[in-house]
């Protein structure tokens, strides 16, 4: 038997409007009437129609999850997987479910995320940064749709973003090497068209200049945050006649790739070359040697993005971007305990 609000109202002896208020937890209904209606709903096993409820409340309690860019991360990426896990837990506690958007075929016909969000009645979106981000992402933010970006700058009337203080992150690594009398430093950065790469690259070069350290062009290579690109970058550095004392790779995956290249060359880490990565993914604790890295607070990323997105959905439009501090995690690969 498919019951309607009208049926429940007749059974409870109240108006359909009263039943709707009880279902949607609105004020203006006495506790006695609320209990009477809820008892009948429970007894009859009534479940409100999703579409009807969405029309009545103007909210679906659905959040869109978008992995932005032609080159994007996915649920298997060790860093973003932990961020999404934290977001999922916290947004769930706020009463939302998650709808994941696909962008493979969508990109080819210049589709609109805004149109898709309206079609699926999502209340807001979490956008995860990738590379070569499609313009439709920025149109979504500019169009006034509630959005929070992770590692991507979203500027709109109902948008904000969260990222690590990436300039300071790189500075921490260079300063650490400098304070341990390590001055010949190589670098495996990311592409300059990526916001995160750009900031970390900038922080590295600024810190090298600040401490009066020489930037050797042959020791500067770039990858795409993934392991194989770190391996190839390290091979190019090892092709030089003189080796650096240390390597800073701006992702743990690239650092692990560099570590593989060093082992193949018969070099020992940290005795021959020290290495520091970034992200503090789980694999860092089990590599040989264990990888020193810069930790980004993934749990905090997820929780902040959930609460900020909820505020944007509920009318708060004055949220400023948040920069989260990072922490250097000392392990074996940097050759020192502190």
SEDREN-814890 format. One line per 5 residues: number of its first residue (from 1); their letters; for each residue x, y, z of C-alpha. Coordinates in steps of 0.2 Angstrom, whole numbers, plus 5000, padded with zeros to 4 digits. Each point is the difference from the previous one (the first is absolute). Layout:
N
NUM = a = X,Y,Z  ... $
end
This chain:
338
1 = xxxxx = 5000,5000,5000  5007,5017,4994  4995,5012,5013  5000,5019,4997  5001,5015,5012 $
6 = xxxxx = 4981,5002,4997  4998,4982,5007  5011,5003,5015  4990,5017,5004  4984,4991,4999 $
11 = xxxxx = 5005,4986,5012  5007,5013,5012  4986,5012,4999  5011,5015,4995  5003,5010,4984 $
16 = xxxxx = 5013,4995,4987  5010,5015,5004  5002,4994,5018  5006,4983,4994  5012,5009,4988 $
21 = xxxxx = 5007,5011,5015  5002,4984,5011  5009,4991,4986  5012,5015,4996  5002,5004,5019 $
26 = xxxxx = 4993,5017,4998  4994,5011,5015  4982,5004,5004  4994,4982,5005  4996,4995,5018 $
31 = xxxxx = 5010,4985,5007  4984,4991,5002  4995,5002,4982  5018,4996,4994  5000,4984,5010 $
36 = xxxxx = 4983,4995,4993  5005,5002,4982  5017,4992,5003  4992,4985,5008  4989,4997,4985 $
41 = xxxxx = 5014,5003,4988  5010,4986,5009  4986,4988,5001  4995,5002,4982  5018,5000,4994 $
46 = xxxxx = 4998,5015,4990  5015,5008,4991  4998,5017,4992  5003,5002,4982  5018,5007,4997 $
51 = xxxxx = 4995,5011,4986  4985,5007,5009  5010,5003,5016  5013,5009,4989  4987,5011,4993 $
56 = xxxxx = 4992,5004,5017  5016,5004,5009  5011,5007,4986  5013,4988,5006  5005,4983,4994 $
61 = xxxxx = 5014,4997,5013  5011,4994,4985  5018,5006,4998  5008,4999,4983  5018,4994,5000 $
66 = xxxxx = 5010,5005,4985  5018,4995,4995  5005,5015,4989  5011,5000,4985  5005,4991,4985 $
71 = xxxxx = 5013,4992,5010  4992,4996,5017  5003,4990,5016  4987,4987,5005  4995,4989,5015 $
76 = xxxxx = 5016,4990,4999  5011,5015,5002  5008,4997,5018  4999,5018,5005  4983,5006,4994 $
81 = xxxxx = 4993,4983,5005  5003,5005,5018  4993,5017,4998  4984,4994,4992  4998,4987,5014 $
86 = xxxxx = 5001,5014,5013  4988,5010,4989  4988,4986,4998  4999,4996,5019  4997,5018,5005 $
91 = xxxxx = 4988,5005,4986  4990,4984,5004  4999,5006,5019  4993,5016,4993  4986,4990,4991 $
96 = xxxxx = 5006,5000,4982  5003,4986,4987  5013,5001,4986  4997,4999,4981  5016,4997,4990 $
101 = xxxxx = 5001,5009,4983  5009,4992,4985  5009,5012,4989  5007,4989,4986  4987,5001,4986 $
106 = xxxxx = 4993,5016,5008  5016,5010,4996  5000,4995,4982  4983,5010,4996  5004,5015,5011 $
111 = xxxxx = 4987,4996,5013  4994,5010,5014  5002,4995,5018  4988,5013,5006  4987,4992,4989 $
116 = xxxxx = 5004,4983,5006  4999,5006,5018  4983,5007,4997  4994,4984,4991  5005,4989,5015 $
121 = xxxxx = 4994,5013,5013  5017,5000,5009  5001,5013,5014  5019,5003,4998  5016,4993,4993 $
126 = xxxxx = 5017,4995,5006  5013,5002,4986  5017,4991,5000  5014,5008,4990  5007,4992,4985 $
131 = xxxxx = 5010,5006,4985  4994,5009,4985  4984,5005,5009  4985,5002,4989  4992,5018,5000 $
136 = xxxxx = 4983,4992,5005  5007,4998,5018  5003,5019,5001  4983,5004,4992  4992,4989,5014 $
141 = xxxxx = 5008,5011,5013  4997,5017,4991  4982,4994,4998  4997,5002,5018  4999,4981,5004 $
146 = xxxxx = 5006,4995,5017  5018,4992,4997  5015,4996,5010  5016,4997,4991  5014,4989,5007 $
151 = xxxxx = 5017,5006,4993  4991,5010,4987  4996,5019,5001  4981,5002,4998  4994,5018,5001 $
156 = xxxxx = 4981,5003,4999  4987,5008,5011  4997,4983,5008  5017,4992,4998  5016,4998,5010 $
161 = xxxxx = 5015,4988,5000  5012,4991,5012  5018,4996,4997  5016,4998,5009  5012,5015,5001 $
166 = xxxxx = 5010,4994,4986  5013,5013,5000  5004,4998,5018  5000,4981,4998  5015,5001,4987 $
171 = xxxxx = 5008,5013,5011  5000,4987,5015  5009,4987,4990  5014,5012,4994  5002,5007,5017 $
176 = xxxxx = 5001,4983,5007  5014,4995,4988  5009,5017,5003  5000,4998,5019  5008,4983,4998 $
181 = xxxxx = 5014,5007,4989  4993,4993,4984  5001,5013,4986  5001,4991,4984  4981,4996,4997 $
186 = xxxxx = 4992,4992,4985  4981,5002,4997  4986,4990,4992  4986,5012,4998  4983,5000,4990 $
191 = xxxxx = 4994,5008,4985  4999,5019,5000  4982,5000,4994  4994,4992,5016  4996,5012,5015 $
196 = xxxxx = 5007,4988,5013  5016,4997,4990  5002,5018,4996  4999,5005,5019  5012,4986,5005 $
201 = xxxxx = 5012,5004,4986  4999,5019,5005  5003,4995,5019  5015,4990,4995  5009,5013,4990 $
206 = xxxxx = 4996,5014,5012  5007,4990,5014  5016,4995,4990  5003,5019,4997  4996,5005,5018 $
211 = xxxxx = 5014,4988,5006  5012,5004,4987  5000,4983,4992  5005,4997,4982  4986,4993,4989 $
216 = xxxxx = 5008,4988,4988  4989,4999,4984  5005,4982,4997  4994,4995,5017  4983,5007,4997 $
221 = xxxxx = 4987,4989,4992  4981,4999,4998  4988,4986,5001  4981,4997,5002  4998,4995,5018 $
226 = xxxxx = 5001,4981,4996  5013,4988,5003  5007,4996,4983  5002,5019,4996  5011,5001,5016 $
231 = xxxxx = 5010,4985,4994  5003,5008,4983  5004,5017,5008  5013,4992,5012  5008,4990,4986 $
236 = xxxxx = 5003,5017,4991  5008,5007,5016  5011,4985,5001  5006,5002,4982  5009,5016,5007 $
241 = xxxxx = 5019,4999,5003  4997,5006,5018  4986,4995,5012  4991,5010,5012  5001,4996,5019 $
246 = xxxxx = 4981,5000,5001  4984,4999,4990  4983,5008,5004  4985,4993,4990  4984,5009,5002 $
251 = xxxxx = 4990,4984,5001  5003,4983,5009  4996,4990,4985  5014,5010,4990  5012,4998,5015 $
256 = xxxxx = 4997,4981,5000  5003,5000,4981  5016,5009,5003  5005,4988,5014  4998,4986,4988 $
261 = xxxxx = 5011,5008,4987  5014,5003,5014  4999,4982,5005  5002,4994,4982  5015,5011,4998 $
266 = xxxxx = 5008,4992,5016  4999,5015,5010  4995,5000,5019  4987,5011,5008  5003,5010,5010 $
271 = xxxxx = 5019,4996,5000  5003,5005,4982  4985,5011,4997  4986,5006,5012  4982,5001,4994 $
276 = xxxxx = 4985,5009,5007  4982,4998,4992  4983,5008,5004  4983,4994,5005  5004,4986,5013 $
281 = xxxxx = 4991,4986,4991  4999,4984,5009  5014,4992,4989  5013,5012,5007  5000,4990,5016 $
286 = xxxxx = 5004,4984,4992  5012,5005,4986  5019,4995,5002  5006,5012,5007  4984,5008,5008 $
291 = xxxxx = 4997,5016,4991  5001,5017,5008  4986,5010,4994  4990,5016,5003  4983,4995,5007 $
296 = xxxxx = 4984,5009,4995  4986,4998,5012  4988,4990,4990  4987,4997,5014  4999,5019,5002 $
301 = xxxxx = 4998,5003,4982  4985,4988,4999  4992,5007,5016  5002,5018,4995  4994,4998,4982 $
306 = xxxxx = 4984,4991,5007  4996,5014,5013  5004,5014,4988  4990,4993,4986  4985,4997,5012 $
311 = xxxxx = 5001,5019,5005  5001,5005,4981  4984,4990,4997  4991,5007,5014  5003,5018,4995 $
316 = xxxxx = 5017,5005,5007  5009,5009,4986  5015,5008,5009  5011,4985,5002  5018,5004,4996 $
321 = xxxxx = 5013,4988,4993  5009,4989,5013  5018,4996,4999  5005,4986,5011  5018,4998,5008 $
326 = xxxxx = 5011,4985,4996  5011,4990,5011  5017,4992,4996  5000,4982,5005  5018,4994,5003 $
331 = xxxxx = 5004,4982,4995  5015,4990,4993  5002,5007,4983  5006,5018,5005  5015,4992,5010 $
336 = xxx = 4996,5009,5017  4988,4998,5015  4996,5019,5001 $
end
